[in-house]
Amino acid sequence: MSAAVPGFGQPDSADPEILDVPRAVRSEGELVDRLFRGAARGSGAVVLVIMLLVGIFLGYRAAEALRVAKGSFLTTSAWEPDSHHFGIAAVLTGTVLIGLVAIAIAVPLALGTALYISEYAPRRLRRTLVSVVDLMAAVPSVVYGLWGAFFLQGQVVGVSRWISTYFGWIPFLKVDGADPHDPLATTTVYTSSTFIAGMVVALMVTPIACSVMREAFSQAPVGEREGAFALGATKWGVIRTVVLPFGLGGVIGGTMLGLGRALGETIAVYMIISPVFAVQSHILQNGANSVSALIALRYGSASTFGMSALMAAGLALFLMTLVVNFIASSIVARSRSGAGAEA
């Protein structure tokens, strides 16, 4: 029997150059791919740098006021920076309450709209509905503010009065100074409230939440849908057992993103509320405030130190919305729908 020739058949184990070892595979990709990858990474880095610079700018401008106020900045309700008696307790509470009212109204609207578009709407109508919902996000804030101040407010006063009459035993739904049994009682105690401002903001954040939820629902696995139908599930059964569990991360993420937008809304809230510098926990009662509305109200007449105090309030709002949006992004990324989108 002839010996095996090196390079043919069995390799010569004595020659290290032809040993059967894994070969490192590295693909650089085409030039277009490399350029796109670099542009995407650069864009992400630019966004992070800009956010960092905004935070540094706010922190630098707010340093003087924070050195004076110290811990009382978070516990004081009054806003008198020139006398060194100021804080964001009232406006921060109002900001959170307006945001919560907006989310309580926006989430059911966004969830129902997203489910209808992704599951029930005819194919020829689906694109139109998506465009209409997206166009709602393009309407300027001042338009929502005008609509809320001159139309919605007059229509909602009756609803606010009914709620306070039958549910006023709940502390945050109580209205001080209102007599529900007097038909001639003034209705001004129900105007310019947290509830009305929250309703207007809800319409502004609904398109954002709806878009995130719709994308999550549309990515529900086709195999699981067909399997549920094969087992005899109804349309609602498929939605309940497949679509909603798969898109839960999108629902939570859309809600949190909407909350982040609601917390920072300025013009619409400023046009509706009647500013008060006291912790106002009664959402149906006249008088409310928010951090963004405070900045819009006092910016033009603020002194040098007052401007530093406003920057401190803006820094608090910036950090709060940043945390909310970061949590929302994390939830979406870790959900099944977010993982599918990333893949």
VMD Tcl script that draws the C-alpha trace (Angstrom):
set ca {
  {0.00 0.00 0.00}
  {1.41 3.33 -0.98}
  {1.86 6.05 1.60}
  {-0.49 8.98 1.58}
  {0.80 11.99 -0.25}
  {0.92 15.12 1.94}
  {-1.88 17.48 0.96}
  {-4.07 14.64 -0.36}
  {-6.27 12.27 1.67}
  {-5.06 12.21 5.29}
  {-3.03 15.30 6.22}
  {0.51 14.88 7.46}
  {0.25 15.40 11.21}
  {3.93 16.25 11.35}
  {3.42 19.38 9.25}
  {1.90 22.16 11.49}
  {0.90 24.22 8.47}
  {-1.78 21.74 7.36}
  {-3.28 20.83 10.74}
  {-7.10 20.77 10.86}
  {-7.68 23.88 13.01}
  {-10.57 26.39 12.89}
  {-9.94 29.28 10.60}
  {-10.83 32.75 11.83}
  {-13.59 34.19 9.67}
  {-13.91 37.95 9.57}
  {-16.06 39.81 7.12}
  {-15.56 43.54 6.78}
  {-18.61 43.92 4.58}
  {-19.02 46.27 1.70}
  {-18.15 49.94 1.88}
  {-21.82 50.95 2.01}
  {-22.41 48.72 5.03}
  {-19.44 50.15 6.86}
  {-20.53 53.71 6.12}
  {-24.05 53.02 7.31}
  {-22.82 51.37 10.49}
  {-20.52 54.30 11.19}
  {-23.28 56.83 10.51}
  {-25.69 55.00 12.83}
  {-23.13 54.82 15.63}
  {-22.19 58.45 15.10}
  {-25.82 59.56 15.24}
  {-26.36 57.70 18.48}
  {-23.21 59.19 19.97}
  {-24.27 62.70 18.92}
  {-27.65 62.29 20.64}
  {-25.99 61.12 23.85}
  {-23.49 63.98 23.74}
  {-26.26 66.55 23.21}
  {-28.26 65.18 26.14}
  {-25.14 65.24 28.30}
  {-24.42 68.84 27.31}
  {-28.01 69.85 28.10}
  {-27.72 68.29 31.55}
  {-24.36 69.98 32.18}
  {-25.74 73.35 31.04}
  {-28.79 73.09 33.30}
  {-26.69 71.92 36.23}
  {-24.21 74.78 35.78}
  {-26.92 77.44 35.53}
  {-28.87 75.94 38.46}
  {-25.89 75.59 40.79}
  {-26.32 79.02 42.41}
  {-29.99 78.45 43.28}
  {-29.39 74.91 44.50}
  {-26.59 76.09 46.81}
  {-29.03 78.52 48.43}
  {-32.12 76.28 48.58}
  {-30.38 72.98 49.37}
  {-32.85 70.26 50.41}
  {-35.77 72.67 50.82}
  {-35.89 72.99 47.03}
  {-37.88 69.74 46.90}
  {-40.14 70.47 49.90}
  {-41.07 74.15 49.55}
  {-44.26 75.07 47.67}
  {-43.83 78.85 47.41}
  {-41.94 80.40 44.53}
  {-40.22 83.60 45.69}
  {-36.64 83.23 44.48}
  {-35.70 86.88 45.09}
  {-36.36 86.37 48.81}
  {-34.64 82.97 48.71}
  {-37.88 81.19 49.57}
  {-38.66 78.87 46.69}
  {-39.11 75.22 45.81}
  {-40.80 72.85 43.38}
  {-43.00 70.83 45.74}
  {-46.20 72.37 44.35}
  {-45.25 72.45 40.67}
  {-43.70 68.98 40.79}
  {-46.88 67.56 42.33}
  {-48.98 69.30 39.68}
  {-46.73 67.98 36.91}
  {-47.07 64.41 38.12}
  {-50.85 64.69 38.59}
  {-51.39 66.15 35.11}
  {-49.26 63.39 33.66}
  {-51.15 60.66 35.52}
  {-54.55 62.05 34.47}
  {-53.33 62.22 30.88}
  {-52.07 58.63 30.94}
  {-55.26 57.35 32.60}
  {-57.23 58.74 29.66}
  {-54.70 58.17 26.87}
  {-53.84 54.52 27.52}
  {-57.36 53.11 26.93}
  {-57.71 55.28 23.81}
  {-54.30 54.27 22.47}
  {-54.78 50.58 23.30}
  {-58.20 50.39 21.67}
  {-57.06 52.29 18.60}
  {-53.93 50.16 18.20}
  {-55.90 46.92 18.50}
  {-58.50 48.07 15.99}
  {-55.90 49.16 13.43}
  {-53.75 46.02 13.75}
  {-56.49 43.41 14.21}
  {-59.89 44.59 12.99}
  {-59.51 47.39 10.44}
  {-59.86 46.41 6.74}
  {-56.55 46.41 4.91}
  {-57.53 49.27 2.59}
  {-58.54 51.41 5.61}
  {-55.55 50.55 7.80}
  {-53.07 52.84 6.06}
  {-55.48 55.77 6.27}
  {-56.06 55.26 9.99}
  {-52.32 55.04 10.65}
  {-51.81 58.33 8.80}
  {-54.62 60.04 10.72}
  {-53.25 58.93 14.08}
  {-49.74 60.02 13.13}
  {-51.04 63.40 11.98}
  {-52.46 63.98 15.47}
  {-48.89 64.10 16.75}
  {-48.08 66.83 14.22}
  {-50.76 69.24 15.48}
  {-49.05 72.16 17.31}
  {-49.43 72.31 21.08}
  {-50.94 75.80 20.92}
  {-53.82 74.44 18.83}
  {-54.59 71.84 21.48}
  {-54.35 74.57 24.10}
  {-56.79 76.85 22.29}
  {-59.20 73.98 21.74}
  {-59.02 72.96 25.38}
  {-59.39 76.49 26.76}
  {-62.23 77.72 24.55}
  {-64.18 74.57 23.74}
  {-63.39 71.55 25.89}
  {-63.35 73.39 29.20}
  {-66.96 74.55 28.87}
  {-68.12 71.07 27.90}
  {-66.29 69.23 30.67}
  {-67.41 71.37 33.60}
  {-70.63 69.35 33.84}
  {-68.66 66.10 33.90}
  {-66.39 67.44 36.64}
  {-69.39 68.50 38.68}
  {-71.05 65.09 38.30}
  {-67.88 63.28 39.33}
  {-67.40 65.47 42.41}
  {-71.07 65.07 43.37}
  {-71.10 61.27 43.39}
  {-67.45 60.47 44.01}
  {-66.41 63.43 46.15}
  {-65.88 61.06 49.09}
  {-62.64 60.07 47.34}
  {-60.07 62.64 48.59}
  {-58.53 63.61 45.23}
  {-61.99 63.99 43.60}
  {-63.27 66.38 46.24}
  {-63.85 70.05 45.33}
  {-63.61 72.57 48.17}
  {-66.24 75.31 48.17}
  {-68.61 73.51 45.79}
  {-72.24 72.80 46.68}
  {-73.47 69.96 44.43}
  {-77.06 70.46 45.63}
  {-77.25 74.10 44.54}
  {-78.15 74.28 40.82}
  {-77.22 77.99 40.75}
  {-73.77 77.51 42.24}
  {-70.89 78.92 40.23}
  {-69.00 76.55 37.99}
  {-65.72 78.45 38.12}
  {-64.46 76.14 40.86}
  {-64.26 73.38 38.21}
  {-62.44 75.34 35.49}
  {-58.69 75.54 34.82}
  {-58.17 72.30 36.73}
  {-55.70 69.46 36.61}
  {-58.43 67.25 35.15}
  {-59.06 69.50 32.14}
  {-55.35 70.01 31.50}
  {-54.82 66.26 31.72}
  {-57.56 65.61 29.17}
  {-55.94 67.95 26.64}
  {-52.50 66.45 27.21}
  {-54.02 62.97 26.85}
  {-55.00 63.72 23.25}
  {-51.45 64.92 22.60}
  {-49.75 61.76 23.92}
  {-52.24 59.24 22.52}
  {-50.58 59.10 19.04}
  {-47.17 58.32 20.57}
  {-48.49 55.52 22.77}
  {-50.68 54.18 19.95}
  {-47.76 53.97 17.50}
  {-45.61 51.96 19.92}
  {-48.48 49.60 20.80}
  {-49.49 49.13 17.17}
  {-45.96 48.16 16.16}
  {-45.78 45.65 18.99}
  {-49.14 44.07 18.13}
  {-48.32 43.81 14.42}
  {-45.21 41.73 15.24}
  {-47.13 39.00 17.07}
  {-45.96 35.62 15.64}
  {-48.12 34.39 12.77}
  {-47.55 30.78 13.82}
  {-48.98 31.37 17.27}
  {-51.95 33.20 15.77}
  {-52.70 30.34 13.37}
  {-52.18 27.77 16.11}
  {-54.73 29.53 18.32}
  {-57.24 29.66 15.46}
  {-56.61 25.98 14.73}
  {-57.48 25.16 18.34}
  {-60.83 26.91 17.93}
  {-60.03 30.31 19.42}
  {-62.15 33.31 18.45}
  {-60.71 36.59 17.24}
  {-60.82 38.02 20.74}
  {-59.35 34.79 22.08}
  {-56.33 35.17 19.78}
  {-55.92 38.79 20.87}
  {-56.19 37.86 24.55}
  {-53.88 34.83 24.47}
  {-51.37 35.77 21.76}
  {-51.38 39.44 20.76}
  {-51.70 41.11 24.15}
  {-49.12 38.92 25.97}
  {-46.66 39.36 23.09}
  {-47.19 43.14 22.98}
  {-47.24 43.71 26.75}
  {-43.80 45.30 26.64}
  {-44.97 47.62 23.89}
  {-48.04 48.62 25.91}
  {-45.95 49.41 28.96}
  {-43.26 51.13 26.91}
  {-45.81 53.23 25.00}
  {-47.45 54.23 28.26}
  {-44.14 55.31 29.76}
  {-43.13 57.23 26.65}
  {-46.49 58.99 26.68}
  {-45.98 59.83 30.35}
  {-42.58 61.32 29.56}
  {-44.20 63.55 26.92}
  {-47.03 64.51 29.26}
  {-44.66 65.55 32.05}
  {-42.89 68.03 29.79}
  {-45.88 69.55 28.00}
  {-45.83 73.36 28.29}
  {-47.98 75.60 26.10}
  {-51.25 73.65 26.22}
  {-51.03 73.30 30.01}
  {-50.05 76.95 30.43}
  {-53.08 78.12 28.43}
  {-55.56 76.08 30.49}
  {-54.49 76.05 34.12}
  {-54.83 78.79 36.71}
  {-51.39 78.77 38.40}
  {-51.30 78.19 42.16}
  {-48.21 77.73 44.29}
  {-49.62 75.24 46.75}
  {-49.86 71.47 46.67}
  {-53.19 70.96 44.88}
  {-54.20 67.33 45.16}
  {-57.84 67.87 44.14}
  {-57.69 67.26 40.40}
  {-61.23 68.55 39.68}
  {-60.75 71.86 41.49}
  {-59.72 75.17 39.97}
  {-55.99 75.79 40.13}
  {-53.02 73.73 39.09}
  {-49.41 74.14 38.08}
  {-46.52 72.35 36.44}
  {-42.78 72.81 36.11}
  {-42.95 73.65 32.42}
  {-45.81 76.13 32.95}
  {-43.85 77.76 35.80}
  {-40.87 78.30 33.50}
  {-43.08 79.76 30.77}
  {-44.83 82.03 33.31}
  {-41.76 83.44 35.08}
  {-39.08 83.34 32.39}
  {-39.66 86.86 31.02}
  {-39.63 88.63 34.40}
  {-37.02 86.58 36.24}
  {-33.98 88.19 37.83}
  {-30.52 86.68 37.56}
  {-31.05 84.56 40.65}
  {-34.63 83.83 39.61}
  {-33.34 82.53 36.29}
  {-31.01 80.19 38.17}
  {-34.00 78.94 40.17}
  {-35.93 78.31 36.95}
  {-32.95 76.40 35.59}
  {-33.02 74.26 38.72}
  {-36.68 73.50 38.12}
  {-35.87 72.66 34.51}
  {-33.07 70.36 35.66}
  {-35.50 68.47 37.91}
  {-37.95 68.06 35.02}
  {-35.15 66.99 32.68}
  {-33.95 64.29 35.05}
  {-37.48 63.05 35.73}
  {-38.40 62.71 32.05}
  {-35.02 61.14 31.32}
  {-35.60 58.45 33.91}
  {-39.13 57.77 32.64}
  {-38.00 57.47 29.02}
  {-35.05 55.27 29.97}
  {-37.34 52.89 31.84}
  {-39.72 52.81 28.86}
  {-36.91 52.01 26.42}
  {-35.59 49.26 28.68}
  {-39.02 47.64 28.98}
  {-39.60 47.71 25.21}
  {-36.13 46.30 24.49}
  {-36.55 43.41 26.94}
  {-40.03 42.44 25.79}
  {-40.72 39.79 23.17}
  {-41.93 42.43 20.74}
  {-38.87 44.60 21.33}
  {-36.52 41.67 20.84}
  {-38.30 40.78 17.63}
  {-37.96 44.32 16.39}
  {-34.27 44.37 17.14}
  {-33.73 41.09 15.34}
}
mol new
graphics top color blue
foreach p $ca { graphics top sphere $p radius 0.5 }
foreach p [lrange $ca 0 end-1] q [lrange $ca 1 end] { graphics top cylinder $p $q radius 0.2 }
display resetview
